Amino acid sequence: MACEIDRYERAILALQTVRATLDWPFFTDAPLAAMQATFCDDNIGELVQAVRDLHERYTANAGT
């Protein structure tokens, strides 16, 4: 599980980097950059939830 969480965390960090890059205000197609930034935000949220779910499952299994 630790390896899986580590991979999720690395993916989250990579998406945060992409998201920060897309904040640049001088894109020729600003609406596209904004849409892609929203996709990054959504995916970051999904990955964070996946890590929470893993922790929850681990905690539930460890308690049995």
N, C-alpha and C positions, 0 to 999 in steps of 0.2 A: 504494500500500500504506500509506503514512503516513496518509492520510486515513481509510482503513478502520480502522487501529489506533487512531487518535484517537477515532473513533466508538465502538469497543469500550471504550476506556478511559473515555470519558464514561458509557457504559452501566454499566460496573462501579462507577464512583463513585456513580451514581444508586442502584444497587441497594444499595451499602453504606450510603447515607443511609437508604433504606427499612428495611434490616436494623437499623440503630441505633434507628430510631423504634419498631420492633416489639419492642425490648428493654424498653420501658416496662412495669413490672410491674402496672399497674392497669387493664388491658383487661378489660372485662366478660366477654369470651370469650377467656380466656388460651390455651386449647388452639388456637384458630383463629390467634391471633397467633403462637404458637410454630410452627405448621405453615407459616404464610406466611414466617416467618423462615427456616425450613429450605429452603423453595423459593428464597428469595433466595440463601442459601449455595450451593445446588446450581447456580443460574444463574450466580453469580459464578465458580464453579469452571469451568463450561463456557466462559464467555467468556474467562477467563484461558487456558484450553487452546487456544481458537481463536486467540488472539494468539500463543501459542507456536508453533502450527502454521504461521501466516503467516510468522513469523520463520524457521522451519525451511525452508519452501518457498523463501523469498527467498534464504536462504543457499545452498541447494542449486542454485537457478537461477543465482545470481551466480557460483558456482564452475565452471559449465560454459562 
